Amino acid sequence: MPGFTDAHCHIFGIGERETKLNLEGTNTLEDFLAMVKERVAQTERGKWITGRGWIETFWKPPAISCRASDLDKIAPDNPAFSHPR
């Protein structure tokens, strides 16, 4: 039918996305780590820092992501996890 559009969403994924640190638009590892560090400052010690949305192939220079040691430096008292897209 002309003009018919599929209006659906993945409600679980949308809700989960809103509870995580949005790392979309980070262009460098430094940008990524700065955003995580800011979230650490707002998070209770021992609580998880979770994020999503970065695309490391867009970074300048492209990188494989950050290392656990990078996160340990800025979040020594919080476990941290992030996944792309």
Backbone torsions as a table, in degrees:
resi	resn	phi	psi	omega
1	MET	NA	129.6	177.3
2	PRO	-59.9	136.0	177.1
3	GLY	82.1	-4.0	179.2
4	PHE	-78.3	130.0	177.6
5	THR	-125.8	150.7	178.9
6	ASP	-86.9	111.1	-179.6
7	ALA	-106.6	88.2	177.5
8	HIS	-137.6	165.1	176.6
9	CYS	-145.9	162.6	176.5
10	HIS	-98.0	85.9	-167.8
11	ILE	-58.3	-38.9	178.7
12	PHE	-63.0	-45.9	-180.0
13	GLY	-63.8	-38.7	179.1
14	ILE	-65.5	-45.6	178.9
15	GLY	-63.2	-42.7	178.4
16	GLU	-63.1	-40.5	180.0
17	ARG	-58.4	-38.3	-177.1
18	GLU	-70.7	-16.9	179.8
19	THR	-91.6	-6.6	-177.0
20	LYS	-106.5	160.5	174.8
21	LEU	-69.4	122.4	-179.4
22	ASN	-83.3	111.3	-177.5
23	LEU	-103.5	13.6	176.3
24	GLU	-62.6	142.5	177.5
25	GLY	88.9	-4.6	175.2
26	THR	-68.1	136.6	-175.9
27	ASN	-110.8	-12.8	-179.8
28	THR	-144.5	163.4	174.1
29	LEU	-59.1	-37.2	179.9
30	GLU	-63.3	-42.0	176.0
31	ASP	-59.8	-46.9	179.8
32	PHE	-56.6	-51.7	-177.6
33	LEU	-66.1	-34.5	178.0
34	ALA	-64.0	-40.4	179.2
35	MET	-67.6	-40.5	177.9
36	VAL	-64.9	-43.3	-179.7
37	LYS	-60.4	-39.6	178.0
38	GLU	-62.6	-41.1	178.7
39	ARG	-67.5	-37.5	177.6
40	VAL	-58.3	-42.0	-179.0
41	ALA	-63.0	-22.2	-178.1
42	GLN	-100.8	2.3	-171.7
43	THR	-116.1	138.5	179.0
44	GLU	-62.4	141.8	178.7
45	ARG	-54.8	134.9	178.3
46	GLY	90.5	-14.1	179.6
47	LYS	-84.1	148.6	-179.9
48	TRP	-68.0	142.9	168.8
49	ILE	-108.0	116.3	179.2
50	THR	-124.1	142.6	-178.7
51	GLY	-146.3	169.2	179.9
52	ARG	-161.0	166.4	168.9
53	GLY	105.1	-6.0	-178.8
54	TRP	-80.8	152.4	176.8
55	ILE	-129.5	97.6	-171.5
56	GLU	-63.1	-23.7	179.3
57	THR	-72.1	-14.2	175.7
58	PHE	-89.1	-11.5	-177.3
59	TRP	-67.4	153.5	177.0
60	LYS	-111.8	107.2	-8.7
61	PRO	-76.1	160.9	176.8
62	PRO	-56.4	142.7	-178.0
63	ALA	-138.3	166.9	178.1
64	ILE	-86.9	4.0	-177.2
65	SER	113.5	-168.0	177.6
66	CYS	-101.3	164.0	179.6
67	ARG	-96.6	160.2	176.2
68	ALA	-56.8	-37.0	-179.6
69	SER	-64.6	-31.8	176.0
70	ASP	-64.4	-46.2	179.7
71	LEU	-68.8	-36.8	179.5
72	ASP	-61.2	-32.4	179.8
73	LYS	-67.9	-36.4	-175.6
74	ILE	-100.9	-14.2	179.6
75	ALA	-135.7	60.5	-175.5
76	PRO	-67.0	-22.3	-176.5
77	ASP	-110.2	8.5	179.6
78	ASN	-132.9	130.9	170.8
79	PRO	-67.8	145.2	-176.5
80	ALA	-134.8	143.3	179.0
81	PHE	-149.9	140.3	176.2
82	SER	-147.9	148.2	175.2
83	HIS	-133.5	153.2	-177.4
84	PRO	-71.6	166.9	175.1
85	ARG	45.4	NA	NA
